[in-house]
């Protein structure tokens, strides 16, 4: 069949940043004029910027569950935060990482144990801490290193969080300042009301 091209499959992935451009929509519900139903299409759109989260702890939690691209936060830092939660939720982390090292608060000790056990060693037998950290985080995401919440759920917690002062990003602050300047300039040069 000359001139007929096969459609390319769209790239997909669990990590943010896989979608690079807007593709054509996929029809998921046909239009039905008798019932008054419009057609429904699903369109995957790319993210356009690195997310800004004013709360560093919230950003770490989002990164840990895979809502932020893994390259945004250093793997060892992310694994260290996971180790904190494993120790906090399961007494001494027992049973979660015990096959790699004893109870510890030292992420390097854990990662070196993981490297020895899984063979993640570089030249000269040097532990590859970044690779081990990514491996540990992925194992946790898959449910192999315990399941627990990364938030404390308390009565009225959502209401309290919503009442806290909202922090804006630097670009949002600049935009607000510019809008205020434009509003002031307009009020100075506005013709007097008659």
N, C-alpha and C positions, 0 to 999 in steps of 0.2 A: 504494500500500500504506500505509494509514493506521496509524500507531502503530509503524512499523518505522523504526529509526534506523540510519544507517550508522555503522560503527565508525570511530573516528578513528585515523589512523596515528600511531604513536609517533614522537616526535622522536628523532633519532639524531645523533651527531656524534663526531668523533675527539677532541675536547677533553673533559676531565673536567667534570662539572657539568651536562651536558645532561639527564640523567635527574633528574626532580624528585619523582616518587612511584613507589611500587611498582605496576606494572601486573599484569594477570592473566598467568599463565604461558603459555608456548607449548609445546605438546606436541611433543617431537622424537623420542620412541620410544614406540610404543603398548605397552600392557600385553599380555603373552602368557602366560596361565596355564599352557599346556602346557609351555612352556620355562622357566617360573618367572621370567619377566622382568617387573619392575615398570615402570610407565609412567615416563618421564623427561621432566621439564619444565624449561624454561629461564626463569628469572625475572631480570629486570634490576632492580637496586636502586640507589638513589641513594647517593652519598657523603654523609656527614653532617658532615664537618669538613675544614678545610684540613689537608693532611698535614703531620706534623711529621717532619722529617729532621734529626737532630742534627748532621750533617756538612754544612756549607754547600756544599762542592764537590759532594757527592752530590745535594743539592737542585738545584743549577744544572744538573747532568747530566740529572736527571729532568725538569726544566722544559724543557731544550733539546730533548729527544726527544718532548715533548708529553705526558708523564705527569702534569704539574701544569698547572692552568689558566693560560693565558698572562697573565692579569691579576695573578697573584700576584707575579711578579717583573717589574720594569720592563723593557720591551722593549730599551732601549739597553744595559742591564746584561747582559741575556741575549745580545745580539748581540756585545757586547764579549768575553764568555766564548767565544762561537763563533769570533770572530776569533783569539783566543789559540790555540784548537785547530786552526784552519786553518793558521796560521803554524807551529805546532809539528809538524803531520803532513805538510804539503807545504811544502817549502823556500820560505820567504818568501810562502807563500800563492799563489805563481805559478800561474796557470791557474784558480784558484778564484774570485778576485774581480778579476783583472787588467783586465777590461773596464770596471770602475768607478773604479779608482785603482791607483796603483803599490803595491809592497809597503809595508805600514805596520803599526804597532802601535796607531795612533790610530783608535779606532772612529768618532769624529766625521768624520775625513777619509774613511773608507770610506762612511759613511752620506751625507755630502754628495755624494760621487761617485755613489752610487746614486740620490739625489734628482734630480741633474742628468740622469742617463741615463734614468731611468724617469718623470720628470715629477712626482715627489712633492714638489711645492712648494706652500706655503701662500700667503697674501696677500703681495703685494710680492715674490714670488720667494723667500721664506724657506723653507729646506729643512724638511720635516716629518720630523724624525729618528725619532720613534716609529713612524710608518707605514713608513719605510724599514727600520727595525730588524725590525719584524714581517715585512716582505716578505723580508728576507734570511734570517731564521730559517725561514720557510715554504719558501723555495727550497732551503735545505739539507735540511730534512726530506723534501723530494720527491726528493732526490738530485742536484740541479742544481749544487751547490757542493762536490762531492767526497763520498766515502764513507770514513769512518775511524772507529776506535774512540775512545770518550771515556775509556777506561780503559787502563792499562798491564797487559797480561796477562803474568804471570810465573809460573813454576813455584812452587807452594806459596802463591800469593797468597791464595787463598780460605781456606786454613787459618789464615794469619796474620791475615786480616781477622776471622775468627770468634773468634780468641783475644783480640782487642782488647777493651778495657773497653766495656761497653754504656752509652750515655748515654740517659737517659730524659727525656721532655718534662716541663714544669712541672706539668701536670695529673697525669701519671703519678707524679711525685715526691710531690705532695700526697696522692694516693690511697694511696701506700705509707706515708706518714707517718701518715695517719689509721688505716690498718689496724694499724700498730704500736702506736698509742695505744690502740686498742680491745683489742688482745691484752694489753697491759700492764694495762689496767683490769680485764679479765676475770680475769687471774691474781691481782690484788690482792684481788678480792672472791670468788674461788672458795672454796667450803667446803673445809676441811682434809680430806685423804684419811685414811680410817680403815683 
